[in-house]
Amino acid sequence: MRPVLRWMIQARRWLAAMVSVVVCTLAPMRAVAEPPAQKLPSAFLAFPHIESTGSFDTRIELVNLTKDSQQLNCFFVTQGLGTYCQEIGFLVYLTPYQPLSWLASSGLNDLTSGSAVPPFSGTGDLLCAVVAPFPDVEAYNTVQGRATVFAQSGATVSYGAVGFQRLAYGDYDGVIGLGSTYDYCPAELHFQVLTDRPLLTSDLILVPCSQNLLTQSVASTGVKFLITNEFEQTFSSSTTVACYGRWTFSELSELYTRAKLGSDTAHLSVRGVGGGLLGLVIDRVSATGIAGNEPSFEGGRTAVVRLPYESE
């Protein structure tokens, strides 16, 4: 066999072996489900807590981070009877690099851009999806959001919207496939919280990742809690959530109080049974003061959000 031919055969075998090693090395990494990375331009925003009542109002903020105009398909969602979800849909238009804000109680009517946001009353969550002008991934990942819930007393809760990036090429059709065409829904939420004390209660707010606003019905999702005090003692409880859930820690379990846990702070882990969750904790830090407490995410789960949408 000629030396050159022998060298070519050996080189080809070496290359095949290296490719096999690389594939075997990378395959497990691809199988890991990661939670959505935050602080990035996103294609789908979820605001877990919007409140517009006699005592509280919410300022909602959106910003377009690109040089192109953007259209967002948005919905306020509130809990109705049983697992019935009431939704109010609207469109928001953003000019290049435009920040936009409005009060939930007042809505917005911008004749220049065509944005028409109805007033919102009650408590619930807000979902906004980018309707990209063309199907490239870069055309979707363009926006960020923030909400500030406040009262005349000065009590304020401010938090960033959970952002999901678009991962796959394609036209917008109102179906948000978390874990396929978009980032995964987080598998677990982790909070460092203040436990309930007399007159000072913390609130937990949860909404399911999977929602079908076409039928306005969401199957109840089981929720498992683990709370660990400063002495590394862990306690558990469970509940269910449909469209939107809000509880004080004392309502979830008397175990989550300062008297039972024996500590002012604790680590709270939240995991959905049969579906992923998004959430927020509102810590009461004084008789009149409250603060928003955003979770850290662990792992990823698939979910589907179906939003009413008619293409032009």
C-alpha positions as CSV (number, residue, x, y, z in Angstrom):
1,M,0.0,0.0,0.0
2,R,1.4,3.4,-0.9
3,P,2.5,5.6,2.0
4,V,0.2,8.4,1.0
5,L,-2.9,6.2,0.7
6,R,-2.0,4.6,4.1
7,W,-1.8,8.0,5.7
8,M,-5.1,9.1,4.2
9,I,-6.8,6.0,5.7
10,Q,-5.3,6.5,9.1
11,A,-6.3,10.2,9.1
12,R,-9.9,9.3,8.1
13,R,-10.1,6.8,11.0
14,W,-8.6,9.4,13.4
15,L,-11.1,12.0,12.3
16,A,-14.0,9.6,12.7
17,A,-12.9,8.7,16.2
18,M,-12.6,12.4,17.2
19,V,-16.1,13.1,15.8
20,S,-17.5,10.2,17.9
21,V,-15.8,11.5,21.0
22,V,-17.2,15.0,20.4
23,V,-20.7,13.7,19.8
24,C,-20.6,11.5,22.9
25,T,-19.3,14.5,25.0
26,L,-21.9,17.0,23.7
27,A,-25.0,14.8,23.7
28,P,-25.6,14.8,27.5
29,M,-25.2,18.6,27.5
30,R,-27.9,19.0,24.9
31,A,-30.3,16.8,27.0
32,V,-30.1,19.1,30.0
33,A,-33.2,21.4,30.3
34,E,-32.1,24.8,31.4
35,P,-34.3,27.5,32.8
36,P,-34.8,30.8,30.9
37,A,-31.8,33.2,31.1
38,Q,-32.9,36.6,32.3
39,K,-31.7,40.2,31.6
40,L,-31.7,39.3,27.8
41,P,-33.9,40.7,25.0
42,S,-36.8,38.3,24.9
43,A,-39.7,37.2,22.7
44,F,-42.2,36.4,25.4
45,L,-42.8,38.2,28.7
46,A,-44.7,37.0,31.7
47,F,-45.7,39.4,34.5
48,P,-46.9,37.1,37.4
49,H,-48.5,39.9,39.4
50,I,-50.6,42.8,38.2
51,E,-52.9,44.5,40.7
52,S,-55.4,47.3,40.2
53,T,-57.7,47.7,43.1
54,G,-58.9,50.4,45.4
55,S,-55.7,50.2,47.4
56,F,-53.1,49.3,44.7
57,D,-52.3,50.1,41.1
58,T,-49.6,48.9,38.8
59,R,-47.3,50.7,36.4
60,I,-46.3,48.4,33.5
61,E,-43.2,49.1,31.5
62,L,-42.1,47.7,28.1
63,V,-39.0,48.7,26.1
64,N,-38.0,47.9,22.6
65,L,-34.2,47.2,22.5
66,T,-33.9,47.2,18.7
67,K,-33.9,49.6,15.7
68,D,-37.0,47.9,14.3
69,S,-40.7,48.6,15.2
70,Q,-42.3,45.8,17.2
71,Q,-45.8,44.5,17.7
72,L,-46.8,42.7,20.9
73,N,-49.8,40.4,21.4
74,C,-50.8,40.9,25.1
75,F,-53.4,39.5,27.6
76,F,-54.4,40.3,31.1
77,V,-55.5,37.0,32.8
78,T,-57.5,36.7,36.0
79,Q,-58.9,33.8,38.0
80,G,-62.6,33.2,37.4
81,L,-64.8,30.5,38.9
82,G,-63.1,27.1,39.3
83,T,-60.4,26.7,36.6
84,Y,-62.0,29.3,34.4
85,C,-59.6,32.0,33.3
86,Q,-60.9,35.4,32.2
87,E,-58.6,37.1,29.6
88,I,-58.5,40.6,28.0
89,G,-56.5,40.9,24.9
90,F,-54.9,43.9,23.2
91,L,-52.0,44.9,20.9
92,V,-49.1,47.1,21.7
93,Y,-46.9,48.8,19.1
94,L,-43.3,50.0,19.9
95,T,-41.3,52.3,17.7
96,P,-37.5,51.7,17.4
97,Y,-35.8,51.8,20.9
98,Q,-39.0,53.0,22.4
99,P,-39.8,52.7,26.2
100,L,-43.5,52.6,26.9
101,S,-45.4,52.6,30.3
102,W,-49.0,52.9,31.5
103,L,-51.1,52.4,34.6
104,A,-53.2,49.3,34.7
105,S,-56.1,51.2,36.1
106,S,-56.1,53.8,33.3
107,G,-55.0,51.8,30.2
108,L,-53.5,53.5,27.2
109,N,-54.8,55.0,24.0
110,D,-52.0,56.1,21.7
111,L,-53.4,57.3,18.4
112,T,-49.9,57.8,16.9
113,S,-48.8,54.1,17.3
114,G,-52.2,52.5,17.4
115,S,-51.7,50.9,20.9
116,A,-55.0,50.5,22.7
117,V,-54.7,49.0,26.2
118,P,-58.0,48.7,28.1
119,P,-58.1,49.6,31.8
120,F,-57.6,46.6,34.1
121,S,-59.4,46.0,37.4
122,G,-58.5,43.3,39.9
123,T,-55.5,41.0,40.3
124,G,-53.9,38.6,37.8
125,D,-51.0,38.2,35.4
126,L,-50.0,39.7,32.1
127,L,-48.6,37.9,29.1
128,C,-47.0,39.6,26.1
129,A,-45.6,37.9,23.0
130,V,-43.6,39.5,20.2
131,V,-45.3,39.2,16.7
132,A,-42.1,39.4,14.6
133,P,-42.2,41.0,11.2
134,F,-40.2,38.1,9.7
135,P,-39.5,34.6,10.9
136,D,-35.8,34.9,11.9
137,V,-35.0,34.3,15.6
138,E,-33.3,37.7,15.8
139,A,-36.6,39.4,14.9
140,Y,-38.3,38.0,18.0
141,N,-35.8,38.6,20.8
142,T,-36.3,42.3,21.1
143,V,-38.1,43.4,24.3
144,Q,-37.9,43.6,28.1
145,G,-40.5,44.5,30.8
146,R,-40.9,45.5,34.4
147,A,-43.9,46.1,36.7
148,T,-44.2,48.2,39.8
149,V,-47.2,47.6,42.1
150,F,-47.8,50.5,44.5
151,A,-50.1,52.0,47.0
152,Q,-50.7,55.6,48.2
153,S,-49.3,54.6,51.5
154,G,-45.9,54.1,49.9
155,A,-45.9,50.3,49.8
156,T,-44.2,49.2,46.6
157,V,-43.4,46.0,44.8
158,S,-41.2,46.2,41.8
159,Y,-40.0,43.2,39.7
160,G,-38.8,42.3,36.3
161,A,-41.0,40.4,33.8
162,V,-39.9,36.8,33.2
163,G,-38.4,36.8,29.7
164,F,-38.3,33.8,27.4
165,Q,-36.2,33.9,24.2
166,R,-37.3,32.5,20.9
167,L,-35.1,29.6,19.8
168,A,-36.5,28.5,16.4
169,Y,-37.2,30.0,13.0
170,G,-40.9,30.5,12.1
171,D,-43.9,32.7,11.9
172,Y,-45.8,33.8,15.0
173,D,-49.1,31.9,15.4
174,G,-50.0,32.5,19.0
175,V,-48.6,29.1,20.2
176,I,-45.7,29.6,22.7
177,G,-43.9,26.3,23.0
178,L,-41.7,26.6,26.1
179,G,-38.9,24.1,25.7
180,S,-39.2,23.8,21.9
181,T,-39.6,27.1,20.0
182,Y,-38.9,29.2,23.1
183,D,-36.9,28.8,26.3
184,Y,-38.0,26.2,28.9
185,C,-40.3,27.1,31.8
186,P,-38.3,26.8,35.1
187,A,-38.7,23.5,36.9
188,E,-38.2,24.9,40.3
189,L,-38.5,28.3,41.9
190,H,-36.2,29.2,44.9
191,F,-36.8,32.1,47.3
192,Q,-35.1,33.5,50.3
193,V,-38.1,34.7,52.3
194,L,-39.2,36.4,55.5
195,T,-41.4,34.1,57.6
196,D,-44.8,35.2,58.9
197,R,-44.8,37.1,62.1
198,P,-47.6,38.9,64.0
199,L,-49.0,41.6,61.7
200,L,-46.2,41.0,59.2
201,T,-47.2,38.4,56.6
202,S,-45.4,37.4,53.3
203,D,-47.5,36.5,50.2
204,L,-46.7,33.9,47.6
205,I,-48.1,34.4,44.1
206,L,-48.0,31.6,41.5
207,V,-49.3,31.2,37.9
208,P,-48.9,28.1,35.7
209,C,-46.6,28.2,32.7
210,S,-49.1,26.3,30.6
211,Q,-52.2,28.3,29.8
212,N,-54.8,27.9,27.0
213,L,-56.5,31.3,26.6
214,L,-58.3,30.0,23.5
215,T,-60.6,27.9,25.8
216,Q,-60.0,30.1,28.8
217,S,-59.6,27.0,30.9
218,V,-56.5,25.8,32.8
219,A,-56.2,22.4,34.5
220,S,-55.3,22.8,38.2
221,T,-51.6,22.3,38.8
222,G,-50.4,20.7,42.0
223,V,-47.7,22.6,43.9
224,K,-45.1,21.1,46.4
225,F,-43.3,23.3,48.9
226,L,-40.2,22.7,50.8
227,I,-39.2,25.4,53.4
228,T,-35.9,25.2,55.3
229,N,-35.2,27.3,58.3
230,E,-31.9,28.7,59.5
231,F,-31.2,25.5,61.5
232,E,-31.4,23.5,58.2
233,Q,-34.7,21.8,59.3
234,T,-37.0,21.2,56.3
235,F,-40.8,21.2,56.3
236,S,-43.2,20.5,53.4
237,S,-46.7,21.2,52.3
238,S,-48.8,21.3,49.1
239,T,-51.6,23.1,47.3
240,T,-53.1,23.6,43.8
241,V,-53.2,26.6,41.5
242,A,-55.3,27.2,38.4
243,C,-55.0,30.6,36.6
244,Y,-53.6,32.7,39.4
245,G,-53.0,31.9,43.1
246,R,-52.1,34.2,46.0
247,W,-51.7,33.0,49.7
248,T,-50.0,34.3,52.8
249,F,-47.5,31.8,54.2
250,S,-49.8,31.2,57.2
251,E,-52.6,30.2,54.7
252,L,-50.2,27.6,53.1
253,S,-49.3,26.1,56.5
254,E,-48.8,27.2,60.1
255,L,-45.4,25.6,59.7
256,Y,-44.3,28.6,57.7
257,T,-44.6,31.1,60.6
258,R,-41.8,32.5,62.8
259,A,-43.3,30.7,65.8
260,K,-43.1,27.3,64.2
261,L,-39.9,27.6,62.1
262,G,-38.0,29.4,64.8
263,S,-36.3,31.8,62.4
264,D,-37.1,35.1,60.7
265,T,-35.8,33.9,57.3
266,A,-36.1,30.7,55.4
267,H,-35.4,29.1,52.0
268,L,-38.6,28.3,50.1
269,S,-38.5,25.8,47.1
270,V,-41.6,25.6,44.9
271,R,-42.2,22.9,42.3
272,G,-45.2,22.2,40.2
273,V,-46.6,18.6,39.9
274,G,-47.5,18.0,36.3
275,G,-46.5,21.4,35.1
276,G,-44.1,24.3,35.6
277,L,-44.8,27.5,37.5
278,L,-43.9,31.2,37.6
279,G,-44.1,33.3,40.8
280,L,-43.2,36.1,43.1
281,V,-43.1,36.6,46.8
282,I,-44.2,39.8,48.5
283,D,-42.3,40.3,51.8
284,R,-43.8,42.6,54.4
285,V,-40.8,44.3,55.9
286,S,-42.7,46.7,58.2
287,A,-46.2,47.7,59.1
288,T,-46.5,49.8,55.9
289,G,-43.6,48.5,53.8
290,I,-43.5,45.6,51.3
291,A,-40.9,44.4,48.9
292,G,-40.9,42.3,45.8
293,N,-38.9,39.1,46.1
294,E,-38.0,37.4,42.7
295,P,-37.0,33.8,42.5
296,S,-34.0,32.1,41.2
297,F,-34.7,29.3,38.7
298,E,-33.5,25.7,38.6
299,G,-33.9,23.3,35.7
300,G,-36.4,23.4,32.9
301,R,-39.8,21.9,31.9
302,T,-41.8,22.0,28.8
303,A,-45.1,24.0,28.6
304,V,-47.4,25.4,26.0
305,V,-49.1,28.8,26.1
306,R,-51.9,29.3,23.6
307,L,-52.8,32.9,22.9
308,P,-55.7,34.0,20.6
309,Y,-54.2,35.6,17.5
310,E,-55.4,36.3,13.9
311,S,-52.7,37.1,11.4
312,E,-53.3,40.1,9.1
